[in-house]
């Protein structure tokens, strides 16, 4: 089985422009059996990657290219230097440790980038395969600096810490890389550390290189005319075929073979079929559903003193759906949080289809009467869909921290998380960003962007069809033609302008 390792996805704009669905499809087309994801310092894309790879019949290898703080590098005196290190999860233990490492990197040791320390790596090394990384890795960096003894000591430390440690060989026509590769090959023989061939993939096809270059300009706020800007060394950071890789490593076939060895070691299974819902304290002997049902019937007499058969039937029906979908714990947790909010006099509101539930009315979560307003419960929850309910709650900004503190203390800080959202490059945004990267004037780009019709989910393809003027200048003006073509290639990519140089 041939395996590609070390792939960046679109979840960091400067890491690459590999849309996960297209990346997986291309890997499948090339006849690969497995594929790894190793974004810089984060794991935003791993779940989508895992699901898409499994759907395509590929073995997903979940990893991360972490930033390792050098010895004594605690962020003081402007020291921003870090080393790269590839970590791949072999199993659930490794996956949990990867999550712990990336979390602690952001919370405990963040300095311009999320960093881990050697101490943290020792604490969370189990279940992980480690690779020495690119030129920015600790061992390659020391070798380039002429510090061979320190490089050997570092290699031995990683070998002792992880056990499954590989010296990573990348074959790109870069002088420094070739120098480092020769040292790594010799070091591997001397220290008994195996080599592994990797492909540093930042885009899918070779012809994507110019577009990726524009994305680098967008992320670093520069233009293609700036000779001092961050840029890749060439157009060879694409997803290569197994034939290309085999030819590149024909002198060290064991490095290719070890990609299969690592793939065999990595057998992470993520279970999406089971819900892991928190539970609140409840009367002894009562199941979550029995407790929820009791609370709802208590509230029924309070909020509906003149209870009609229709109202009773509606509550019975809703509770039956909750019982069959096994979401009782979810409703109890929301009830518990709102009970705290109400006791503290914190202003809150409920949005969306949740207002259609008479249960939520009986629990005091919403003041909207779904019976009086003739709201349909099935829009909120039904047996056929069996998806997690979604109760959208808004709290007053100034007291939000009180609610977070309560939930963290009640359910455990390690069971509470805040979410992140990503802004993607829409049609107009893609035009404006790419226009700046091309060095075009604001007026010229603005004129084109304003020709894109306002509509939900508008794309440049659709805009060309709906705007005759936009289509006309596209075909008549060579510069506008290039602008629109380039913008279409990046449309939909996550825009994360964090300065993460390639490596």
NUFITI-646321 format. One line per field, with one value per residue (C-alpha): residue number from 1; residue in three letters; x, y, z. Coordinates in Angstrom, 1 decimal. Example, Ala and Ser with C-alpha at 12.3 -4.5 7.8 and 13.67 -1.06 7.14 Angstrom:
BEGIN
fifi	c(1/2)
vovo	c(ala/ser)
xx	c(12.3/13.7)
yy	c(-4.5/-1.1)
zz	c(7.8/7.1)
//
This chain:
BEGIN
fifi	c(1/2/3/4/5/6/7/8/9/10/11/12/13/14/15/16/17/18/19/20/21/22/23/24/25/26/27/28/29/30/31/32/33/34/35/36/37/38/39/40/41/42/43/44/45/46/47/48/49/50/51/52/53/54/55/56/57/58/59/60/61/62/63/64/65/66/67/68/69/70/71/72/73/74/75/76/77/78/79/80/81/82/83/84/85/86/87/88/89/90/91/92/93/94/95/96/97/98/99/100/101/102/103/104/105/106/107/108/109/110/111/112/113/114/115/116/117/118/119/120/121/122/123/124/125/126/127/128/129/130/131/132/133/134/135/136/137/138/139/140/141/142/143/144/145/146/147/148/149/150/151/152/153/154/155/156/157/158/159/160/161/162/163/164/165/166/167/168/169/170/171/172/173/174/175/176/177/178/179/180/181/182/183/184/185/186/187/188/189/190/191/192/193/194/195/196/197/198/199/200/201/202/203/204/205/206/207/208/209/210/211/212/213/214/215/216/217/218/219/220/221/222/223/224/225/226/227/228/229/230/231/232/233/234/235/236/237/238/239/240/241/242/243/244/245/246/247/248/249/250/251/252/253/254/255/256/257/258/259/260/261/262/263/264/265/266/267/268/269/270/271/272/273/274/275/276/277/278/279/280/281/282/283/284/285/286/287/288/289/290/291/292/293/294/295/296/297/298/299/300/301/302/303/304/305/306/307/308/309/310/311/312/313/314/315/316/317/318/319/320/321/322/323/324/325/326/327/328/329/330/331/332/333/334/335/336/337/338/339/340/341/342/343/344/345/346/347/348/349/350/351/352/353/354/355/356/357/358/359/360/361/362/363/364/365/366/367/368/369/370/371/372/373/374/375/376/377/378/379/380/381/382/383/384/385/386/387/388/389/390/391/392/393/394/395/396/397/398/399/400/401/402/403/404/405/406/407/408/409/410/411/412/413/414/415/416/417/418/419/420/421/422/423/424/425/426/427/428/429/430/431/432/433/434/435/436/437/438/439/440/441/442/443/444/445/446/447/448/449/450/451/452/453/454/455/456/457/458/459/460/461/462/463/464/465/466/467/468/469/470/471/472/473/474/475/476/477/478/479/480/481/482/483/484/485/486/487/488/489/490/491/492/493/494/495/496/497/498/499/500/501/502/503)
vovo	c(unk/unk/unk/unk/unk/unk/unk/unk/unk/unk/unk/unk/unk/unk/unk/unk/unk/unk/unk/unk/unk/unk/unk/unk/unk/unk/unk/unk/unk/unk/unk/unk/unk/unk/unk/unk/unk/unk/unk/unk/unk/unk/unk/unk/unk/unk/unk/unk/unk/unk/unk/unk/unk/unk/unk/unk/unk/unk/unk/unk/unk/unk/unk/unk/unk/unk/unk/unk/unk/unk/unk/unk/unk/unk/unk/unk/unk/unk/unk/unk/unk/unk/unk/unk/unk/unk/unk/unk/unk/unk/unk/unk/unk/unk/unk/unk/unk/unk/unk/unk/unk/unk/unk/unk/unk/unk/unk/unk/unk/unk/unk/unk/unk/unk/unk/unk/unk/unk/unk/unk/unk/unk/unk/unk/unk/unk/unk/unk/unk/unk/unk/unk/unk/unk/unk/unk/unk/unk/unk/unk/unk/unk/unk/unk/unk/unk/unk/unk/unk/unk/unk/unk/unk/unk/unk/unk/unk/unk/unk/unk/unk/unk/unk/unk/unk/unk/unk/unk/unk/unk/unk/unk/unk/unk/unk/unk/unk/unk/unk/unk/unk/unk/unk/unk/unk/unk/unk/unk/unk/unk/unk/unk/unk/unk/unk/unk/unk/unk/unk/unk/unk/unk/unk/unk/unk/unk/unk/unk/unk/unk/unk/unk/unk/unk/unk/unk/unk/unk/unk/unk/unk/unk/unk/unk/unk/unk/unk/unk/unk/unk/unk/unk/unk/unk/unk/unk/unk/unk/unk/unk/unk/unk/unk/unk/unk/unk/unk/unk/unk/unk/unk/unk/unk/unk/unk/unk/unk/unk/unk/unk/unk/unk/unk/unk/unk/unk/unk/unk/unk/unk/unk/unk/unk/unk/unk/unk/unk/unk/unk/unk/unk/unk/unk/unk/unk/unk/unk/unk/unk/unk/unk/unk/unk/unk/unk/unk/unk/unk/unk/unk/unk/unk/unk/unk/unk/unk/unk/unk/unk/unk/unk/unk/unk/unk/unk/unk/unk/unk/unk/unk/unk/unk/unk/unk/unk/unk/unk/unk/unk/unk/unk/unk/unk/unk/unk/unk/unk/unk/unk/unk/unk/unk/unk/unk/unk/unk/unk/unk/unk/unk/unk/unk/unk/unk/unk/unk/unk/unk/unk/unk/unk/unk/unk/unk/unk/unk/unk/unk/unk/unk/unk/unk/unk/unk/unk/unk/unk/unk/unk/unk/unk/unk/unk/unk/unk/unk/unk/unk/unk/unk/unk/unk/unk/unk/unk/unk/unk/unk/unk/unk/unk/unk/unk/unk/unk/unk/unk/unk/unk/unk/unk/unk/unk/unk/unk/unk/unk/unk/unk/unk/unk/unk/unk/unk/unk/unk/unk/unk/unk/unk/unk/unk/unk/unk/unk/unk/unk/unk/unk/unk/unk/unk/unk/unk/unk/unk/unk/unk/unk/unk/unk/unk/unk/unk/unk/unk/unk/unk/unk/unk/unk/unk/unk/unk/unk/unk/unk/unk/unk/unk/unk/unk/unk/unk/unk/unk/unk/unk/unk/unk/unk/unk/unk/unk/unk/unk/unk/unk/unk/unk/unk/unk/unk/unk/unk/unk/unk/unk/unk/unk/unk/unk/unk)
xx	c(0.0/1.4/0.8/1.2/2.0/2.2/-0.8/-2.0/-5.7/-7.6/-8.2/-5.2/-5.0/-1.2/-0.8/-2.5/-5.5/-6.4/-10.1/-10.7/-13.2/-11.0/-7.9/-9.5/-10.9/-7.5/-5.8/-8.4/-7.8/-4.1/-4.7/-3.6/-4.7/-4.2/-3.7/-2.6/-3.6/-1.0/-2.1/0.2/-0.6/-4.3/-6.7/-9.7/-10.1/-9.5/-13.2/-14.2/-11.0/-11.7/-15.2/-14.4/-11.5/-13.5/-16.4/-13.9/-12.4/-9.1/-7.5/-7.4/-4.3/-4.9/-2.0/-0.7/2.5/3.0/5.3/7.9/9.4/13.1/15.0/14.6/12.2/9.4/8.5/10.7/13.1/11.1/12.2/9.6/11.7/10.0/10.7/8.2/7.3/4.9/2.7/0.4/-2.3/-2.0/-5.2/-7.6/-4.9/-2.8/-5.8/-6.6/-3.0/-3.0/-6.0/-4.4/-1.2/-2.9/-5.2/-2.3/-0.3/-3.0/-3.9/-0.6/2.3/0.9/3.4/2.5/1.9/0.4/3.5/4.2/7.2/9.4/7.8/4.3/5.5/6.8/3.5/1.4/3.6/1.6/-0.1/1.8/4.2/6.7/8.4/11.3/9.5/10.7/13.6/11.9/12.2/14.6/17.0/17.2/17.6/20.5/22.1/21.8/23.5/26.4/25.5/25.7/26.2/23.1/21.2/22.1/21.1/17.8/17.2/17.9/15.6/12.7/13.5/13.5/10.3/8.1/9.7/8.1/10.2/11.2/13.7/11.7/13.1/11.5/12.7/12.3/15.0/16.1/19.8/19.4/17.0/19.5/22.2/20.0/18.8/22.4/23.0/19.6/20.4/23.8/22.3/19.6/22.2/24.3/21.5/19.3/16.4/14.3/13.7/10.4/9.5/7.0/5.3/4.8/1.5/0.1/-2.1/-3.5/-2.3/1.0/-0.9/-2.4/1.0/0.3/-3.1/-1.4/1.1/-1.7/-3.2/0.2/0.0/-3.5/-2.5/0.6/-1.0/1.5/1.4/3.0/5.1/6.9/10.1/10.7/7.3/6.9/6.7/7.2/10.5/8.8/5.8/6.4/4.3/1.4/0.0/2.3/1.5/3.1/5.1/6.6/7.4/8.9/11.2/12.2/13.2/14.6/18.0/16.3/13.4/13.1/11.9/9.0/8.3/8.1/5.2/3.3/4.7/3.4/0.0/-0.3/0.5/-2.2/-5.6/-7.6/-11.4/-13.7/-17.2/-19.9/-22.8/-22.9/-24.0/-21.9/-24.3/-23.6/-26.0/-27.3/-28.0/-31.5/-33.6/-32.4/-34.1/-35.3/-34.0/-33.2/-36.5/-38.6/-37.1/-37.7/-41.2/-42.0/-40.6/-42.7/-45.9/-45.3/-44.8/-47.9/-50.3/-48.4/-48.2/-51.5/-53.9/-56.8/-55.2/-57.1/-56.9/-55.0/-52.4/-52.0/-51.7/-49.1/-46.9/-47.3/-46.3/-43.2/-42.0/-42.5/-40.2/-37.6/-37.8/-37.3/-34.4/-32.8/-32.2/-33.6/-30.2/-29.8/-33.1/-32.2/-28.8/-30.5/-33.1/-30.4/-28.5/-31.6/-32.6/-29.3/-29.7/-33.2/-32.1/-29.4/-31.6/-29.5/-31.4/-31.7/-33.6/-34.4/-34.3/-35.2/-37.4/-37.0/-39.8/-42.1/-41.7/-44.4/-41.8/-39.6/-42.6/-43.4/-39.7/-39.7/-37.1/-39.2/-42.2/-43.5/-46.7/-46.4/-50.1/-51.4/-49.0/-49.6/-45.9/-45.0/-42.8/-41.4/-39.4/-37.5/-37.2/-38.6/-38.0/-37.1/-34.2/-32.7/-30.2/-29.2/-31.7/-30.5/-31.7/-30.2/-29.9/-28.7/-27.4/-26.6/-22.9/-21.8/-22.8/-21.8/-18.7/-21.0/-22.7/-19.5/-18.1/-21.2/-21.2/-17.5/-17.8/-21.0/-19.9/-16.1/-13.8/-12.6/-16.2/-16.9/-15.7/-16.2/-16.5/-14.8/-16.3/-14.5/-15.1/-14.8/-14.0/-17.3/-17.5/-16.9/-14.4/-12.4/-12.3/-11.2/-8.5/-7.1/-7.2/-5.0/-2.6/-2.3/-1.4/-4.5/-5.9/-8.8/-11.0/-10.6/-11.3/-14.2/-15.8/-15.7/-16.8/-19.9/-21.0/-21.5/-25.3/-26.2/-27.8/-27.5/-24.7/-23.7/-20.8/-18.7/-19.9/-23.5/-22.6/-21.2/-24.5/-26.7/-24.6/-24.1/-21.7/-19.5/-19.4/-18.6/-15.6/-14.4/-14.1/-12.8/-10.2/-7.2/-6.5/-10.1/-10.1/-7.1/-8.6/-11.9/-10.3/-7.9/-10.8/-12.8/-10.0/-10.0/-13.7/-15.0/-11.6/-11.4/-9.9/-7.6/-5.1/-2.7/1.0/2.1/4.9/5.0/7.1)
yy	c(0.0/3.4/6.3/10.0/11.8/15.5/17.2/20.7/21.6/24.8/25.5/27.8/30.1/30.2/26.4/25.6/25.6/21.9/21.6/18.4/16.9/17.6/16.4/13.1/12.7/13.3/10.9/8.2/8.9/8.4/5.0/5.8/3.7/6.2/9.9/12.1/15.6/17.7/21.3/23.8/23.9/23.2/20.3/22.2/20.0/16.6/15.5/16.5/14.9/11.7/11.4/12.3/9.9/7.0/7.7/7.5/4.2/5.8/5.3/8.6/9.4/12.2/14.4/17.8/19.8/21.2/24.1/23.1/25.9/25.7/25.3/28.5/30.0/31.3/34.2/36.7/39.0/38.8/35.2/33.9/30.9/27.5/24.1/22.1/18.5/16.0/14.0/11.2/9.4/5.7/5.1/6.8/7.4/9.2/11.2/12.3/13.3/15.3/17.2/17.8/19.0/21.4/22.7/23.3/24.9/27.5/28.0/27.6/28.5/30.7/33.2/34.4/30.7/27.8/26.1/22.9/22.3/19.2/18.7/18.7/16.3/13.9/14.1/13.3/11.1/7.9/6.6/9.0/8.5/11.4/12.7/15.1/17.5/19.9/22.3/24.1/20.9/20.9/18.4/19.9/23.4/22.2/20.5/23.6/25.6/23.1/21.8/18.1/16.9/18.9/17.4/13.9/14.6/15.9/12.9/10.5/12.5/12.2/8.5/7.9/10.0/8.6/5.2/5.4/8.2/8.7/11.1/12.8/13.0/15.5/15.7/19.2/21.0/23.1/23.3/23.4/20.4/18.3/19.1/18.2/15.0/13.7/14.3/12.7/9.6/9.2/10.0/7.3/4.6/5.8/6.0/3.3/5.7/4.8/7.2/8.1/9.7/12.5/14.9/18.4/19.2/22.7/22.4/19.6/20.1/21.6/24.3/25.5/27.0/30.6/30.7/29.5/32.2/34.8/33.3/33.8/37.4/37.7/36.2/38.3/41.5/41.8/41.7/39.6/42.7/42.6/40.7/40.4/38.7/35.2/32.7/29.1/27.8/26.5/24.9/21.4/21.4/19.5/16.0/13.7/10.2/7.1/6.8/10.3/9.5/6.2/7.7/10.5/8.0/5.2/5.5/5.0/2.6/1.9/5.5/4.7/1.4/3.0/5.1/1.8/0.8/4.0/3.6/0.1/1.6/4.3/2.7/5.5/4.8/7.7/6.7/9.1/6.8/7.4/10.5/11.6/13.9/15.3/14.3/16.5/15.5/14.0/12.2/8.7/6.0/8.3/8.0/11.2/10.8/10.2/13.3/15.4/14.1/15.0/18.5/19.1/17.9/20.2/23.1/22.1/23.1/26.3/27.6/26.0/26.2/25.4/22.4/21.0/17.5/19.1/20.5/17.2/15.3/17.7/17.3/13.5/13.4/15.6/13.6/10.4/11.8/12.8/9.3/7.5/9.8/9.6/13.3/13.7/14.6/17.4/19.1/18.7/20.4/23.3/23.5/23.5/26.3/28.4/27.8/29.3/32.2/33.0/32.7/35.3/37.7/37.4/38.5/35.8/35.0/32.0/31.9/29.5/26.5/25.5/27.9/25.4/23.0/22.9/21.1/24.1/26.2/23.9/23.9/27.7/28.0/30.0/32.3/31.6/29.5/27.1/26.1/29.7/30.5/27.3/26.3/23.0/20.8/18.7/21.7/21.5/17.7/14.6/10.9/10.6/13.1/11.9/14.8/16.6/19.3/22.9/25.4/28.8/30.9/34.5/36.0/39.6/40.2/41.7/38.6/35.9/35.0/34.2/31.5/30.1/29.9/28.1/25.6/24.9/24.4/22.3/20.0/20.2/22.6/19.7/19.2/22.7/24.2/27.4/27.1/28.9/30.0/30.5/33.1/31.9/33.8/34.7/36.0/39.7/39.0/36.7/39.4/42.1/40.0/38.6/42.1/43.4/40.5/41.2/44.8/46.1/49.5/49.7/51.4/48.8/45.9/47.7/48.3/44.5/43.5/45.7/43.9/40.7/40.6/40.5/37.1/34.2/31.8/33.9/32.5/34.0/31.4/32.4/36.0/35.7/34.1/36.8/39.9/40.5/43.5/41.3/38.6/41.2/42.7/39.2/38.4/41.8/42.7/40.4/41.7/41.3/37.8/36.9/38.5/36.6/33.2/33.5/34.5/31.5/29.2/30.5/31.1/29.2/28.7/29.6/33.0/32.8/35.6/34.3/34.7/31.1/30.9/27.8/24.8)
zz	c(0.0/-0.9/1.4/1.1/4.3/5.3/3.6/4.4/3.9/3.4/7.1/7.2/4.3/4.2/4.7/1.4/-0.9/-0.8/-0.5/1.4/-1.0/-4.1/-2.3/-1.3/-4.8/-6.4/-4.0/-4.9/-8.6/-8.1/-6.6/-3.1/-0.2/2.6/3.2/6.1/7.2/9.1/9.3/11.0/14.8/14.5/13.8/12.4/9.3/10.8/11.2/7.7/6.3/8.2/7.0/3.4/3.3/4.7/2.3/-0.6/0.7/1.8/5.1/6.9/9.0/11.5/12.5/13.1/12.3/15.8/16.7/19.3/21.4/21.5/24.8/26.9/24.3/26.5/24.3/26.1/24.4/21.2/20.6/18.1/16.8/16.9/15.4/13.4/14.3/12.5/14.9/13.6/15.7/15.8/17.8/20.2/22.8/20.2/19.0/22.5/23.1/19.8/21.0/24.4/22.7/20.4/23.2/25.6/22.7/22.4/26.1/27.9/25.6/22.8/21.5/17.9/17.2/19.3/20.7/22.6/24.9/25.2/28.6/27.1/24.4/27.0/28.9/25.8/23.7/23.8/20.7/18.4/15.5/15.2/12.1/12.1/9.7/7.0/7.0/9.9/12.1/15.0/13.6/10.0/11.5/13.7/10.8/8.6/11.4/11.5/14.9/14.1/17.7/18.9/16.0/17.0/20.6/19.5/17.3/20.1/22.4/20.0/19.4/23.2/23.8/21.0/20.1/16.7/15.3/11.7/10.0/7.3/3.8/1.3/-2.2/-3.7/-5.8/-2.9/-2.1/1.7/1.6/-0.4/2.1/5.1/3.4/3.1/6.8/7.7/5.7/7.4/10.8/10.3/9.7/12.6/15.2/13.9/13.1/10.0/7.2/5.7/2.3/2.5/0.1/1.3/-0.4/-0.3/-3.4/-5.5/-9.1/-10.3/-12.2/-8.9/-7.9/-9.3/-7.5/-4.3/-4.7/-4.8/-1.6/0.1/-0.9/0.4/3.8/4.2/2.8/-0.1/-3.9/-6.5/-7.4/-4.0/-4.4/-0.6/0.1/1.4/-1.4/-2.1/-3.6/-6.8/-8.3/-7.0/-3.8/-5.3/-4.7/-6.6/-8.0/-6.5/-9.7/-9.3/-5.6/-6.4/-9.0/-6.6/-3.8/-6.0/-4.1/-0.7/-1.4/2.4/2.8/0.5/2.2/5.6/4.5/4.3/7.7/9.3/7.5/9.1/12.5/12.3/12.9/14.4/14.5/15.4/16.5/15.2/16.0/19.8/21.6/24.6/26.4/29.9/32.7/35.5/39.1/39.4/42.0/42.8/40.8/38.0/34.5/32.5/30.6/33.7/35.3/32.2/31.8/35.5/35.1/31.9/33.6/36.6/34.2/32.2/35.0/35.6/32.0/30.8/33.8/31.5/29.9/26.9/25.4/22.5/24.8/26.7/23.5/22.1/25.2/25.2/21.5/22.0/25.0/23.0/20.3/22.9/24.4/21.1/20.0/23.5/23.8/27.4/28.8/26.2/27.3/31.0/30.5/28.7/31.5/34.1/32.4/31.9/35.6/36.6/34.2/35.5/39.1/38.5/36.6/33.4/30.3/27.6/24.5/22.4/18.6/15.8/15.6/19.3/20.1/18.5/21.4/24.2/26.3/26.3/27.3/30.2/31.3/31.4/28.7/26.3/26.8/23.3/23.2/20.3/20.6/20.4/17.6/15.7/15.5/14.1/16.4/13.6/12.3/15.6/16.2/14.6/14.6/10.9/11.1/14.4/14.5/17.7/18.7/18.2/20.9/20.0/23.1/23.4/26.7/27.6/26.7/30.0/32.0/29.5/31.6/34.6/32.5/31.2/34.7/36.0/33.2/33.6/37.4/37.1/34.3/34.5/32.6/30.5/29.2/28.1/24.9/22.9/19.1/16.3/12.9/9.7/7.1/3.5/0.4/-1.3/-4.8/-4.1/-1.4/-3.6/-6.3/-3.9/-2.2/-5.5/-7.0/-4.2/-4.5/-8.3/-7.5/-9.3/-8.3/-5.9/-8.4/-11.1/-8.7/-7.1/-10.5/-11.2/-7.7/-7.9/-11.0/-8.9/-8.0/-4.3/-3.6/-1.1/-2.1/-5.1/-7.0/-9.8/-12.2/-11.5/-11.5/-15.0/-16.1/-14.5/-15.3/-19.0/-18.2/-16.0/-18.7/-21.3/-19.6/-18.7/-22.4/-23.6/-20.9/-20.4/-16.9/-15.8/-17.3/-15.2/-12.1/-12.4/-13.3/-10.3/-8.0/-9.1/-8.1/-4.5/-4.1/-1.0/0.6/4.3/4.8/7.8/7.6/10.2/9.4/9.1/6.6/4.5/5.6)
//
